[in-house]
Amino acid sequence: MAPPPPVRPAASTPIPGQTSRPVTVAKPEWKDVHPAQQRALQPLAAIWNPLSETQKRKWLAISANFEKLPPAEQTKLQERMREWVLLSPAQRNLARLNFAETKQLSLKEKQAKWEAYQALSKEEKEKLAGQAIKPRVGAATTIKPAPKQKLVTATANPAPNAATKASAPHVLPVEPLRKVDRNTLLPQQP
């Protein structure tokens, strides 16, 4: 299998039917993905171009081992991709949170919880599913990194000239920092 194409900077392309605001499409676009990777990532074809560069890299990394998997595992992986595509953004965030929570459990704890769940009757399982925590509407989701075009690069302090000296605000000296109480975050008395 050939290596994946290099990731190029994002390009701006408009969404059909929406002329006022272009959408940034991270590279590689679906047409630029290697055919072997396209076969592996076929369930994602419809949503590929709007994905972020980071998300595309993760999916491309997953596709790297696709050809080495047994056919049953390939089918299972693509079925999971199809399920993932059907989830709403809120459901995806909930799945990520659940994954992070279960990743903290030891193998024995996971096994014990699974066996306890399997031992429940069908009615108890349905009752438990009904008690599941519903996602809050309007709750904060995971933070997305700021686009590169919105970030400013820091420069070294330029030599001040007469124009910047005149327009610069007067800065009061700051007293040295005191130790902070870890519980209250208030400064400790000397």
Disulfide bonds with the S-S distance in Angstrom:
none
